[in-house]
Amino acid sequence: MKKNSLARQFWIFSLGRMLLQFGSGFTLFYASLYFVNELNFSPTSVGIVLASSSITGVLGRFFGGIWSDSAKWGRKKTILLSALVSAVADIFLILTNSYFFLLLGNLLIGLGIGLYWPPAEAIVVDLTTKSQRNFAFALTRFSDNLGLGLGVAVGGYLISLTGDYRLLFVINAIFFVIFYFLVKLAIRETYGGERVNPWLGWQQALRDKKLWLFCLANILFTSYVSQVQCILPLYFANFVLDEAFSITSLSSIFTLHMAFATLWQLPVVKILNRFTPIQGLMLSSVTWAISFLLIWTTANVETNALYWGITAVLIGSLAFSIYNPAASAFVVDLAPVSFRGVYFAIHSECWAIGYLIGPPLGGWVLDLGYNYVHDFWLFLSLTAIPIIFILYILHRRLEISANR
């Protein structure tokens, strides 16, 4: 089957993902700025709140994986539930006037995101053949990143125009409702596996040593993403002493980040087709290291900090574009057909754990002040070394298994 013969359902679902991410883009980089600079919570307390979403995210991914592989629930009902939970979460954030509401809203955000990702990834696999998968995952990432980029751009414009951060959460809630009705009316159930007990999938996954080796590296990758999305905007705004880092320039920088994450995606898939998923992940780790080194440089140059910051963010978008399809392709190769939802749930759990670790760590470092915060990015670049080592061990184990 040729690339251009992807199923119509796939294209509809990709459109839905783009709309969903467009709404999410309104709050993606601005939530931490809103919580710290407008609601006056400390970076550490905001980091804890953002991490709290990962706790419920773990729960959501656990049940999202089980229900995705269930003949009773399946992919569609699980995604519909995730959209409803996420819309309610935005309502609490719109009404936030206390730390309790902020915490409750983020707990529900984590639950909604957790329920969403296992069935969303499994649907892509269900609707494509093996030869189409790299292209299909790249295309869905293209849709995700395009929606996020447009949302970030429009969100930044609205903030500069109105100064009203709450409006962004209103718009995000509206797009969750739009996504709900698109899936309900236009997407059919794609789960076609045997009627097996989905708990067996967790039992098998827990015994899969190759999967858990991958998870060690994957948690570090996802903590990188959390630093860029949650901590880097605050770092640029509050610690890089350059007048160029205003809310308008920050909006432009992170709009460029999402735009280039979109533009890189389809060319990247041609590169990844020449490598194994493990080699693609190694390439991503090196690219992340370069990006963090450039972020560190922004605070150590006397002029043109803005240009160094832009370059760092664009290199980070390339690292992100390489990571996503390579990680998904690895999970597809490893997962039994009947337990794809569970394996993608575990892959998604790594995101929850990465966001559980990343924002509190980054927020704590920001609270330590200038003497520590700049070198934090240098430390992050060095963590690429253990990732490459873990991936090398995993590569050797896969070779041994193939030879057997």
Secondary structure, DSSP 8 states (H G I E B T S, - for coil): --GGG--HHHHHHHHHHHHHHHHHHTTTTTHHHIIIIIS---HHHHHHHHHHHHHHHHHHHHHHHHHHT-TTTHHHHHHHHHHHHHHHHHHHHHT--SHHHHHHHHHHHHHHHHHHHHHHHHHHHHTS-GGGHHHHHHHHHHHHHHHHHHHHHHHHHHHHHH--SHHHHHHHHHHHHHHHHHHHHH-----------THHHHHHHHT-HHHHHHHHHHHHHHHHHHIIIIIHHHHHHHTS--TT-SHHHHHHHHHHHHHHHHHHHHHHHHHHTTS-HHHHHHHHHHHHHHHHHHHHHHTT-SS-HHHHHHHHHHHHHHHHHHHHHHHHHHHHHHS-GGGHHHHHHHHHHHHHHHHHHHHHHHHHHHHH-HHHHHHHHHHHHHTHHHHHHHHHHHHHHHHHHHH-
